Amino acid sequence: MGGGAQHLADIFGTEQDRVNCPFYLKMGACRHGDRCSRAHVKPKQSCTLLLNNMYQSPEITPGQAYRNTAISKEELQKDLDAFYEDVFKEVSKHGKVEALKICNNFGNHLAGNVYVQFRHEEHAVAAMAALNGRFYSGRPIAAEFSPVTDFREASCRQEEQGGCSRGGCCNFLHLYHPSRALMRELMGDRSSSPPRRDHRRRPREEDGERDHKRRPREEDGERDYRRDGERHARRSPPWRRESDRERLAKIERWNKEREKEPL
């Protein structure tokens, strides 16, 4: 690949790319829409579907950059869980769903967007054909293929770390979180993190399980070492350099031992 082509490949989808819109490639949506100065390359097929503005949260009024605080958190969670369950069960009819994300942003290009990521592309194709032209809560469903493949890249890192300075006006994804009970019901083991290993000592069984207690140390701090089932010699204390006096004394002792040896 030539230098120019390699450079274009390296900057593809970044801020340095003056041809393709990086926001659209990351999130499948751009606040400039069709007026954007950069190209929105829509995939012909994808494992991810975007259902535009499908979720109408009772706390957000379309076009308004504030939330309705008169509604309790319990009511909001109940409404979100009911919507999430409806969509998940419907799209699961067409194949294995790897992820379902719902936007909690104010911007019209992101507000209420629903992303459905399937394990296989053909399942997304089938779901898109089945959903387009249908209605949910009296509103038509607008489904399209999305270039989003990694939701970690699309999500706002500040929001994940405790709070975004731009709030719902941010152009990166702020996501709603369904209840854990619902996620366990719908996703099973995939909704929870891998179980942690229990490093605590197990109690000995009554059937004579081997006792793995550490052997008591010798008074001189030496320990027994085993390899391949054979006992090795005890390890000597850590080596240190001998002094000149000790070295001369050792040589003198060797000479005396040699003098005692029979000729």
Beta strands, then each sheet from edge to edge (+ up, - down):
strand 1: 48-51
strand 2: 97-102
strand 3: 114-118
strand 4: 135-136
strand 5: 139-140
strand 6: 143-146
strand 7: 226-227
strand 8: 230-231
sheet 1: 2+ 3- 1+ 6-
sheet 2: 4+ 5-
sheet 3: 7+ 8-
end
